[in-house]
Amino acid sequence: MSPRVVVIGAGFGGLGAAHALREAGIDDVTILERADAVGGVWRDNTYPGAACDVPSPLYSWSWATNPDWSRRYSPQPEILDYIQRTAAADGLIDRVRTGTTVTRLTWDGSWRVATTTGTYDADLVVAAVGQLSEPVVPPIPGTDTFAGPTFHSAQWRHDVDLTGKRVAVIGTGASAVQLVPGIVDDVAAMTVFQRSAPYVVLRPDRLYSRLHHRLFHRFPAALGFERRATYELTELFNRALEGTSRITRPFMAALRAVWRLHLRRQVRDPELRRRLVPDYPLGCKRVLFSNDWYPALDRDHVEVVTDRVSAIEPGGVRTADGRLHEVDVLVWGTGFAATDYLGTIDVRGVGGVPLREAWAGGARAHLGLTVPGFPNLFCVYGPNTNLGGSSIIQMLEAQASWIAQVARRIATGEARTVGVRREVWEAYDAEMQSRLGSGIWSRCDSWYRDGGGRITTNWPGQVAEYQRRLASVDWSELEVG
C-alpha cells in the first residue's frame, strides 16, 4: 500500500522529490506550497537582472534536459518557465496545493500536518523549504522609519519606478551583483553599502544560436556533453575547496589571478579597486560571476560605501562615520536565513520534542536528510548540503532518490517507520565539522558559521561523493520500525 506523503515546497527540491517518489511507485503524494504557483526561489526573485550563476545545461533536472535554453546562463523568467512547464508535463502540477502554508508538524505514530487551509495526515513528510526561502533584513535601528519605498531583493516592488531616483542597495551578495547592473542606468544616483567585497570573475555567457539548438535537438548527446563538461569543471573547483588535492594551491592561485585581472581591467579608479578587494581567502564565500558588476560600480553616479551602516533614518542611511547618505528608495540585498532550517514551522517529534530543541546547538541531519527522534521526516536541501560550486540540483536529485528508496520500503510493508540512529547522526555531524574545519574552510573564520560557531550550510566534498553516499540506502544506519 502506498504511504501517504506530504511534500512541503514546490521548488526544484520539492517537485524533484515528488517525481522520484512517483517513479518509485508512490502514488499518494501531495505537495503543499504557500505561494500561488510553483517555482520556489525562481518564482520569488524577480529583481532586474535575475539569472542563474550555473550554466543552464547543468542547472536542470537530469530527467528533463532542455535543448531550448536561449543562452548558457539563463535569466529568471526562462528558468521559471522551465520549472512550470516541466512540472505540468510530468503531471506534478495536479498534486500541488497552492496558497497553503504549513504551520506545524506533529508526530503521533504518523505525521499530522497543520496548515493555514486545513490539516493533512501523512505517513512520510518531505520538507523541501530550501535554504533561500526566508529573506533577511538586519536589525538596524530605525529601519521602520524610512520615508520612501523599501523592499528586499526577493520581494521586488515592480510598482516602484526607480527612474531618476536616488537608490541605496545594502549588501553585495549574489543578488546585488545582478540587480545593481540591472538598475544602474535608470537611477539618478546609487549608493552601494558593502560589508565585505565578493570575489567576482568573468561570466562566460553566450547566446545559443539556431545552429546550436538544432544540434541539441538532433544530437541530444551534444547537450549531454556540455552538461558533463560543466559538471567536471565545477567538480574541479569543489576538489580545490576540499584543500586535500594537489591542485588546490595552483587552481586557487590561478582563479585569484583571473579575478584580479578582471577587477583591474574593469575598474579604472585605484581607490575603488582597493575597496573592492575581499578581506577573506578565496573560496570562503561563493565565487560570483558577472561581466557588468565592476563596470556598474565604476560609474560617476555610483558610490561604494564600506563604513558600517549604523542606522536608517527617514531621509536615508546613516553610517558609522556619522554621514547621512540621502536616498529615495532603499533595497535590501542582505540574503536569506540560510541556517534557520524549518524555522517557520513548529516541528514536534517523538514524545512532543521540538525540532528546535534537537537543533539547539545548530541544525544537523544525517546525510542532510534525517534527525533522530523525527521518524519519516526527511529534509531536501537540508543542513550541510549547500555547495561552494556546481549545481545544487544534483544534490537535490541524490536526496530525492534516497527518500524514494525509503518510501518504497514502507510501501512494501517491510517498514512502517524509518529514522536515523543517534550514534550515526552524531558521527556524521562530527565528520562534517571536522572536514569543514580543514582545508580552505579552516581559513574562513566565521563566514559560514551560525551563531553557535558551527558550519551548518555547506557540504565539504565533491558532488560525486555525496551522490555515491546516497545512491543506496544503508539500512544499518537506520532504525526501522
MOPEZI-V267162 format. One record per residue. N is the residue number from 1. RES is the residue in three letters. SS is DSSP state (@ for helix, = for strand, . for the rest). OMEGA is omega in whole degrees, -180 to 180 (NA if undefined). NEAR is the number of other C-alpha atoms within 10 Angstrom. Layout:
N|RES|SS|OMEGA|NEAR ; N|RES|SS|OMEGA|NEAR
This chain:
1|MET|.|-178|11 ; 2|SER|.|176|16 ; 3|PRO|.|175|20 ; 4|ARG|.|-177|20 ; 5|VAL|=|172|24 ; 6|VAL|=|176|25 ; 7|VAL|=|-180|27 ; 8|ILE|=|179|28 ; 9|GLY|.|-178|30 ; 10|ALA|.|171|33 ; 11|GLY|.|179|24 ; 12|PHE|@|-176|25 ; 13|GLY|@|-178|29 ; 14|GLY|@|179|30 ; 15|LEU|@|178|29 ; 16|GLY|@|177|25 ; 17|ALA|@|179|29 ; 18|ALA|@|177|28 ; 19|HIS|@|-179|22 ; 20|ALA|@|178|22 ; 21|LEU|@|179|24 ; 22|ARG|@|178|16 ; 23|GLU|@|178|12 ; 24|ALA|.|178|17 ; 25|GLY|.|179|13 ; 26|ILE|.|-172|21 ; 27|ASP|.|-174|15 ; 28|ASP|.|-178|16 ; 29|VAL|=|176|23 ; 30|THR|=|-180|20 ; 31|ILE|=|-179|26 ; 32|LEU|=|-177|25 ; 33|GLU|.|-176|25 ; 34|ARG|.|180|18 ; 35|ALA|.|-177|17 ; 36|ASP|.|179|11 ; 37|ALA|.|177|17 ; 38|VAL|.|175|28 ; 39|GLY|.|177|24 ; 40|GLY|.|-176|25 ; 41|VAL|@|-178|19 ; 42|TRP|@|169|22 ; 43|ARG|@|-172|20 ; 44|ASP|@|-174|18 ; 45|ASN|.|-176|20 ; 46|THR|.|-180|20 ; 47|TYR|.|180|22 ; 48|PRO|.|178|18 ; 49|GLY|.|-178|18 ; 50|ALA|.|-179|22 ; 51|ALA|=|180|21 ; 52|CYS|.|177|18 ; 53|ASP|.|172|22 ; 54|VAL|.|179|22 ; 55|PRO|.|-173|22 ; 56|SER|.|177|24 ; 57|PRO|.|177|26 ; 58|LEU|.|-179|24 ; 59|TYR|.|179|22 ; 60|SER|.|-180|21 ; 61|TRP|.|179|17 ; 62|SER|.|-179|14 ; 63|TRP|.|180|11 ; 64|ALA|.|178|12 ; 65|THR|.|-172|19 ; 66|ASN|.|180|19 ; 67|PRO|.|-171|21 ; 68|ASP|.|175|16 ; 69|TRP|.|-177|19 ; 70|SER|.|-178|17 ; 71|ARG|=|-176|16 ; 72|ARG|.|178|19 ; 73|TYR|.|-170|21 ; 74|SER|.|178|22 ; 75|PRO|=|-176|20 ; 76|GLN|@|-178|21 ; 77|PRO|@|-179|14 ; 78|GLU|@|178|16 ; 79|ILE|@|178|21 ; 80|LEU|@|178|19 ; 81|ASP|@|178|14 ; 82|TYR|@|-180|19 ; 83|ILE|@|-176|22 ; 84|GLN|@|-180|21 ; 85|ARG|@|-180|12 ; 86|THR|@|179|19 ; 87|ALA|@|179|25 ; 88|ALA|@|-179|12 ; 89|ALA|@|-178|9 ; 90|ASP|.|179|13 ; 91|GLY|.|-177|11 ; 92|LEU|.|-178|21 ; 93|ILE|@|-179|19 ; 94|ASP|@|-179|11 ; 95|ARG|@|-174|18 ; 96|VAL|=|173|21 ; 97|ARG|=|-177|21 ; 98|THR|.|-180|18 ; 99|GLY|.|-175|15 ; 100|THR|.|-179|20 ; 101|THR|.|177|20 ; 102|VAL|=|-178|22 ; 103|THR|=|-175|14 ; 104|ARG|=|173|17 ; 105|LEU|=|-178|24 ; 106|THR|=|180|21 ; 107|TRP|=|174|22 ; 108|ASP|.|-174|11 ; 109|GLY|.|170|14 ; 110|SER|.|-177|20 ; 111|TRP|=|171|26 ; 112|ARG|=|-175|18 ; 113|VAL|=|179|20 ; 114|ALA|=|-179|19 ; 115|THR|=|178|18 ; 116|THR|.|-179|12 ; 117|THR|.|-179|12 ; 118|GLY|=|-176|10 ; 119|THR|=|177|13 ; 120|TYR|=|173|17 ; 121|ASP|=|-176|16 ; 122|ALA|=|173|22 ; 123|ASP|.|-178|21 ; 124|LEU|=|180|25 ; 125|VAL|=|174|26 ; 126|VAL|=|180|23 ; 127|ALA|=|-178|23 ; 128|ALA|.|-177|28 ; 129|VAL|.|175|25 ; 130|GLY|.|178|24 ; 131|GLN|.|-173|21 ; 132|LEU|.|-175|18 ; 133|SER|.|-178|18 ; 134|GLU|.|180|19 ; 135|PRO|=|-180|17 ; 136|VAL|.|169|16 ; 137|VAL|.|-176|16 ; 138|PRO|.|-178|10 ; 139|PRO|.|-180|8 ; 140|ILE|.|180|11 ; 141|PRO|.|175|13 ; 142|GLY|.|-177|14 ; 143|THR|@|-177|16 ; 144|ASP|@|-176|11 ; 145|THR|@|-175|13 ; 146|PHE|.|-172|18 ; 147|ALA|.|-177|16 ; 148|GLY|.|177|12 ; 149|PRO|.|177|12 ; 150|THR|=|-178|20 ; 151|PHE|=|178|15 ; 152|HIS|=|-180|20 ; 153|SER|@|-180|23 ; 154|ALA|@|178|26 ; 155|GLN|@|-170|15 ; 156|TRP|.|179|17 ; 157|ARG|.|-180|15 ; 158|HIS|.|178|10 ; 159|ASP|.|180|6 ; 160|VAL|.|180|11 ; 161|ASP|.|-178|11 ; 162|LEU|.|-176|17 ; 163|THR|.|178|14 ; 164|GLY|.|-178|12 ; 165|LYS|.|170|15 ; 166|ARG|=|-171|20 ; 167|VAL|=|173|27 ; 168|ALA|=|173|26 ; 169|VAL|=|179|23 ; 170|ILE|=|-178|22 ; 171|GLY|.|-180|20 ; 172|THR|.|178|23 ; 173|GLY|.|-173|21 ; 174|ALA|@|-180|21 ; 175|SER|@|-179|22 ; 176|ALA|@|-179|24 ; 177|VAL|@|178|25 ; 178|GLN|@|-173|24 ; 179|LEU|@|180|22 ; 180|VAL|@|175|27 ; 181|PRO|@|-178|20 ; 182|GLY|@|-178|17 ; 183|ILE|@|-172|17 ; 184|VAL|.|-179|19 ; 185|ASP|.|-177|16 ; 186|ASP|.|-171|14 ; 187|VAL|.|176|16 ; 188|ALA|.|179|14 ; 189|ALA|=|180|20 ; 190|MET|=|174|27 ; 191|THR|=|-180|22 ; 192|VAL|=|-179|21 ; 193|PHE|=|-173|22 ; 194|GLN|.|173|20 ; 195|ARG|.|177|16 ; 196|SER|.|-178|16 ; 197|ALA|.|175|16 ; 198|PRO|.|168|22 ; 199|TYR|.|-178|25 ; 200|VAL|=|180|26 ; 201|VAL|=|-179|22 ; 202|LEU|.|176|16 ; 203|ARG|.|-177|16 ; 204|PRO|.|-177|11 ; 205|ASP|.|175|15 ; 206|ARG|.|172|11 ; 207|LEU|=|173|12 ; 208|TYR|.|-179|14 ; 209|SER|.|176|11 ; 210|ARG|@|177|11 ; 211|LEU|@|178|9 ; 212|HIS|@|-180|15 ; 213|HIS|@|179|17 ; 214|ARG|@|178|13 ; 215|LEU|@|-180|15 ; 216|PHE|@|-179|18 ; 217|HIS|@|-175|15 ; 218|ARG|@|-179|10 ; 219|PHE|.|-179|12 ; 220|PRO|@|180|14 ; 221|ALA|@|179|12 ; 222|ALA|@|176|15 ; 223|LEU|@|177|20 ; 224|GLY|@|179|17 ; 225|PHE|@|179|12 ; 226|GLU|@|177|16 ; 227|ARG|@|-178|19 ; 228|ARG|@|-180|14 ; 229|ALA|@|177|14 ; 230|THR|@|178|20 ; 231|TYR|@|-178|22 ; 232|GLU|@|179|14 ; 233|LEU|@|180|12 ; 234|THR|@|177|19 ; 235|GLU|@|175|19 ; 236|LEU|@|178|18 ; 237|PHE|@|179|20 ; 238|ASN|@|177|23 ; 239|ARG|@|178|20 ; 240|ALA|@|180|23 ; 241|LEU|@|179|28 ; 242|GLU|@|178|20 ; 243|GLY|.|-179|20 ; 244|THR|.|-177|13 ; 245|SER|.|176|14 ; 246|ARG|.|-178|10 ; 247|ILE|.|-172|15 ; 248|THR|@|-175|20 ; 249|ARG|@|-179|14 ; 250|PRO|@|-179|11 ; 251|PHE|@|-179|17 ; 252|MET|@|177|19 ; 253|ALA|@|179|13 ; 254|ALA|@|180|12 ; 255|LEU|@|178|17 ; 256|ARG|@|178|18 ; 257|ALA|@|178|13 ; 258|VAL|@|178|15 ; 259|TRP|@|-176|19 ; 260|ARG|@|178|16 ; 261|LEU|@|179|13 ; 262|HIS|@|179|17 ; 263|LEU|@|-176|22 ; 264|ARG|@|-178|14 ; 265|ARG|@|-173|10 ; 266|GLN|@|180|17 ; 267|VAL|.|-177|19 ; 268|ARG|.|-173|14 ; 269|ASP|.|-178|10 ; 270|PRO|@|178|10 ; 271|GLU|@|176|9 ; 272|LEU|@|177|16 ; 273|ARG|@|179|17 ; 274|ARG|@|-180|10 ; 275|ARG|@|-177|15 ; 276|LEU|.|176|21 ; 277|VAL|.|-180|16 ; 278|PRO|.|180|14 ; 279|ASP|.|180|11 ; 280|TYR|.|-178|16 ; 281|PRO|.|176|15 ; 282|LEU|.|-180|20 ; 283|GLY|.|-180|22 ; 284|CYS|.|174|20 ; 285|LYS|.|-178|17 ; 286|ARG|.|175|15 ; 287|VAL|.|-177|18 ; 288|LEU|=|-177|20 ; 289|PHE|=|178|21 ; 290|SER|.|175|19 ; 291|ASN|.|-174|18 ; 292|ASP|.|178|18 ; 293|TRP|@|-179|24 ; 294|TYR|@|177|24 ; 295|PRO|@|179|15 ; 296|ALA|@|-180|21 ; 297|LEU|@|-177|24 ; 298|ASP|.|178|18 ; 299|ARG|.|-177|15 ; 300|ASP|.|-177|9 ; 301|HIS|.|180|15 ; 302|VAL|=|177|20 ; 303|GLU|=|175|16 ; 304|VAL|=|-177|16 ; 305|VAL|=|-179|17 ; 306|THR|.|176|16 ; 307|ASP|.|-178|15 ; 308|ARG|.|174|13 ; 309|VAL|=|-177|21 ; 310|SER|=|-179|16 ; 311|ALA|=|171|18 ; 312|ILE|=|179|21 ; 313|GLU|=|-179|18 ; 314|PRO|.|-176|15 ; 315|GLY|.|-179|16 ; 316|GLY|=|-173|23 ; 317|VAL|=|178|24 ; 318|ARG|=|178|20 ; 319|THR|=|-173|18 ; 320|ALA|.|179|12 ; 321|ASP|.|178|10 ; 322|GLY|.|-176|12 ; 323|ARG|.|173|13 ; 324|LEU|=|178|16 ; 325|HIS|=|-175|16 ; 326|GLU|=|-179|16 ; 327|VAL|.|-180|21 ; 328|ASP|.|-177|20 ; 329|VAL|=|-179|22 ; 330|LEU|=|179|22 ; 331|VAL|=|177|22 ; 332|TRP|=|173|24 ; 333|GLY|.|-168|27 ; 334|THR|.|170|21 ; 335|GLY|.|-169|22 ; 336|PHE|=|177|15 ; 337|ALA|.|-171|15 ; 338|ALA|.|-178|21 ; 339|THR|.|-177|22 ; 340|ASP|.|-176|19 ; 341|TYR|.|178|27 ; 342|LEU|.|-175|20 ; 343|GLY|.|-179|14 ; 344|THR|.|-177|13 ; 345|ILE|.|176|16 ; 346|ASP|=|-176|15 ; 347|VAL|=|180|22 ; 348|ARG|=|-178|21 ; 349|GLY|.|-179|22 ; 350|VAL|@|-180|14 ; 351|GLY|@|179|11 ; 352|GLY|@|-179|13 ; 353|VAL|.|179|15 ; 354|PRO|=|175|18 ; 355|LEU|@|178|22 ; 356|ARG|@|179|18 ; 357|GLU|@|178|12 ; 358|ALA|@|-178|16 ; 359|TRP|.|-177|14 ; 360|ALA|.|179|11 ; 361|GLY|.|-177|13 ; 362|GLY|.|-178|20 ; 363|ALA|.|177|25 ; 364|ARG|.|-179|26 ; 365|ALA|.|178|22 ; 366|HIS|=|-176|25 ; 367|LEU|.|-176|23 ; 368|GLY|.|-169|25 ; 369|LEU|.|-164|24 ; 370|THR|=|-175|25 ; 371|VAL|.|179|26 ; 372|PRO|.|-178|23 ; 373|GLY|.|179|21 ; 374|PHE|.|-175|25 ; 375|PRO|.|175|26 ; 376|ASN|.|173|26 ; 377|LEU|=|-174|26 ; 378|PHE|=|-180|26 ; 379|CYS|=|168|29 ; 380|VAL|.|-172|30 ; 381|TYR|.|-178|26 ; 382|GLY|.|-178|30 ; 383|PRO|.|176|28 ; 384|ASN|.|175|24 ; 385|THR|.|178|24 ; 386|ASN|=|-175|21 ; 387|LEU|.|171|18 ; 388|GLY|.|178|20 ; 389|GLY|.|177|24 ; 390|SER|.|-174|25 ; 391|SER|.|180|22 ; 392|ILE|@|-178|20 ; 393|ILE|@|177|18 ; 394|GLN|@|176|20 ; 395|MET|@|-180|22 ; 396|LEU|@|-180|25 ; 397|GLU|@|176|23 ; 398|ALA|@|178|24 ; 399|GLN|@|-179|28 ; 400|ALA|@|179|26 ; 401|SER|@|179|23 ; 402|TRP|@|180|25 ; 403|ILE|@|180|29 ; 404|ALA|@|177|23 ; 405|GLN|@|177|17 ; 406|VAL|@|180|21 ; 407|ALA|@|179|26 ; 408|ARG|@|177|20 ; 409|ARG|@|177|17 ; 410|ILE|@|-179|23 ; 411|ALA|@|-179|18 ; 412|THR|.|180|12 ; 413|GLY|.|179|11 ; 414|GLU|.|179|11 ; 415|ALA|.|173|15 ; 416|ARG|.|177|19 ; 417|THR|.|180|21 ; 418|VAL|=|177|23 ; 419|GLY|=|-177|23 ; 420|VAL|=|174|24 ; 421|ARG|.|-176|18 ; 422|ARG|@|-178|16 ; 423|GLU|@|177|11 ; 424|VAL|@|178|15 ; 425|TRP|@|-179|21 ; 426|GLU|@|-180|16 ; 427|ALA|@|180|11 ; 428|TYR|@|179|17 ; 429|ASP|@|178|21 ; 430|ALA|@|178|12 ; 431|GLU|@|-179|13 ; 432|MET|@|-177|22 ; 433|GLN|@|178|16 ; 434|SER|@|-179|12 ; 435|ARG|@|179|17 ; 436|LEU|.|176|24 ; 437|GLY|.|-180|17 ; 438|SER|.|177|16 ; 439|GLY|@|-180|17 ; 440|ILE|@|-174|21 ; 441|TRP|@|-176|23 ; 442|SER|@|-178|14 ; 443|ARG|@|-173|15 ; 444|CYS|.|176|19 ; 445|ASP|.|-171|13 ; 446|SER|.|-171|14 ; 447|TRP|.|-178|13 ; 448|TYR|.|-172|18 ; 449|ARG|=|176|16 ; 450|ASP|.|-177|17 ; 451|GLY|.|180|10 ; 452|GLY|.|179|10 ; 453|GLY|.|180|13 ; 454|ARG|.|171|19 ; 455|ILE|=|-174|25 ; 456|THR|.|-175|28 ; 457|THR|.|-163|24 ; 458|ASN|=|171|19 ; 459|TRP|.|-172|24 ; 460|PRO|.|-174|30 ; 461|GLY|.|178|21 ; 462|GLN|.|177|21 ; 463|VAL|@|-178|23 ; 464|ALA|@|178|14 ; 465|GLU|@|180|11 ; 466|TYR|@|179|18 ; 467|GLN|@|178|18 ; 468|ARG|@|-176|10 ; 469|ARG|@|-179|13 ; 470|LEU|@|-175|18 ; 471|ALA|.|180|14 ; 472|SER|.|-178|13 ; 473|VAL|.|174|15 ; 474|ASP|.|-173|10 ; 475|TRP|@|178|12 ; 476|SER|@|178|10 ; 477|GLU|@|-170|15 ; 478|LEU|=|171|19 ; 479|GLU|=|-176|15 ; 480|VAL|=|-178|17 ; 481|GLY|.|NA|11
